[in-house]
Every structure is written in C-alpha cells, then in structure tokens.
C-alpha cells in the first residue's frame, strides 16, 4: 500500500483513455479493499495512503470515489472496534485531506460526524 500511495497514479501514458480509467478504478478498488483488510496494521497504512491520495489528487478523482472513501473513513473506520490505531489513523489521515482547499466542501459534511 505504501508503494501504491507513493507511486499513485500508476498509468501507461500511451494507453487508451478507457484502459487508463480502468487501471485507475482498479487502484481505487485496491485502496478500498485494503482499508478493510483483516490486519489492523494494513488498515492503518491503507487509511493514511488513501488520505494522501485524496489530498494530492482530489480534483482528478471521480466524485463517486471520493464520496465512497470519505464515507468509509467517517462512517465505518473511525468506529473500528478492533483497533484504536485504525481509529487514530482516520484522524491522522484527515489532516492531509484538510490541507486541500478543494476538499473543504465535502469535509464540511463529513467532519461533524467524526
């Protein structure tokens, strides 16, 4: 996950648009899956990576994806009963997202839930 978050977005500049979109969607799916991994340490790294990706690439990520990620973070993972580290990772990760001015509108709806 650290590698994916660091190298995001993985893409072939010579690929057709449809192929690039499919590859990006697979990357978003991997991030979402890892945020719900059975291992708490993997969830922590995935949450931090997801938040960094949201912070840096907010304007490039489809609204549907940002909504799904923020809903997972604020709706589920912040209430993770099995790991305090996962709950803390949500708050730590949100500090990255907050820094992006384009995310402010969406965060106004999400942050009160935290």
C-alpha positions as CSV (number, residue, x, y, z in Angstrom):
1,X,0.0,0.0,0.0
2,X,2.8,2.4,0.8
3,X,4.2,1.8,-2.7
4,X,0.8,2.4,-4.3
5,X,0.2,5.6,-2.4
6,X,3.7,6.9,-3.3
7,X,3.5,5.9,-7.0
8,X,-0.2,6.9,-7.5
9,X,-1.5,7.1,-10.1
10,X,0.1,4.1,-11.9
11,X,-0.6,4.5,-15.5
12,X,0.7,4.0,-19.0
13,X,0.9,7.3,-20.8
14,X,0.5,5.5,-24.2
15,X,-2.6,3.6,-23.2
16,X,-6.1,4.5,-24.5
17,X,-8.3,6.5,-22.2
18,X,-10.6,3.6,-21.4
19,X,-7.6,1.5,-20.3
20,X,-6.3,4.3,-18.1
21,X,-9.7,4.8,-16.5
22,X,-10.0,1.0,-15.8
23,X,-6.5,0.9,-14.3
24,X,-7.3,3.9,-12.0
25,X,-10.5,2.2,-10.9
26,X,-8.6,-0.9,-10.0
27,X,-6.2,1.2,-8.0
28,X,-9.1,2.8,-6.1
29,X,-10.6,-0.6,-5.5
30,X,-7.4,-1.9,-4.1
31,X,-7.2,1.0,-1.7
32,X,-10.8,0.5,-0.6
33,X,-10.2,-3.2,0.0
34,X,-7.0,-2.6,2.0
35,X,-8.9,-0.1,4.2
36,X,-11.0,-3.1,5.3
37,X,-8.2,-5.7,5.5
38,X,-8.3,-8.2,8.4
39,X,-4.9,-6.9,9.6
40,X,-5.2,-3.6,11.6
41,X,-1.7,-2.6,10.6
42,X,-2.6,-2.9,6.9
43,X,-5.8,-0.9,7.5
44,X,-3.8,1.9,9.2
45,X,-1.3,2.1,6.2
46,X,-4.2,2.0,3.7
47,X,-6.1,4.8,5.5
48,X,-3.1,7.0,5.6
49,X,-2.4,6.2,1.9
50,X,-6.0,6.9,0.9
51,X,-6.0,10.2,2.7
52,X,-2.7,11.2,1.0
53,X,-4.1,10.3,-2.4
54,X,-7.3,12.3,-1.7
55,X,-5.3,15.2,-0.6
56,X,-2.9,15.3,-3.6
57,X,-5.3,14.2,-6.4
58,X,-8.7,15.4,-5.2
59,X,-9.5,17.2,-8.4
60,X,-8.6,14.1,-10.5
61,X,-10.6,11.6,-8.5
62,X,-14.2,11.0,-9.5
63,X,-16.7,12.4,-7.0
64,X,-18.2,8.9,-6.6
65,X,-14.8,7.6,-5.5
66,X,-14.1,10.5,-3.1
67,X,-17.6,10.1,-1.6
68,X,-17.1,6.3,-1.1
69,X,-13.7,6.8,0.5
70,X,-14.9,9.6,2.8
71,X,-17.9,7.5,3.8
72,X,-15.7,4.6,4.6
73,X,-13.4,6.7,6.7
74,X,-16.1,8.7,8.6
75,X,-18.8,6.2,8.6
76,X,-17.0,2.9,9.3
77,X,-13.3,3.1,10.0
78,X,-13.4,5.8,12.6
79,X,-15.6,3.5,14.7
80,X,-13.4,0.4,14.2
81,X,-14.0,-1.6,17.4
82,X,-11.0,-3.9,17.0
83,X,-8.2,-1.4,16.7
84,X,-7.6,2.0,18.3
85,X,-4.7,2.5,15.8
86,X,-7.2,2.3,12.9
87,X,-9.5,4.9,14.5
88,X,-6.4,7.2,15.1
89,X,-5.3,6.7,11.5
90,X,-8.6,8.2,10.3
91,X,-7.9,11.4,12.2
92,X,-4.2,11.5,11.2
93,X,-5.2,10.9,7.6
94,X,-7.8,13.6,7.6
95,X,-5.1,16.2,8.5
96,X,-3.7,15.6,4.9
97,X,-7.1,15.9,3.3
98,X,-7.9,19.1,5.2
99,X,-4.9,20.8,3.6
100,X,-6.5,20.6,0.2
101,X,-8.8,23.6,-0.4
102,X,-10.9,21.7,-3.0
103,X,-11.9,19.2,-0.3
104,X,-13.4,21.7,2.1
105,X,-17.0,21.5,0.8
106,X,-17.1,17.7,1.2
107,X,-15.3,17.8,4.5
108,X,-17.8,20.3,6.0
109,X,-20.4,17.4,5.7
110,X,-18.0,14.7,6.9
111,X,-16.1,16.2,9.8
112,X,-19.1,16.8,12.1
113,X,-19.7,13.0,12.0
114,X,-16.2,12.4,13.4
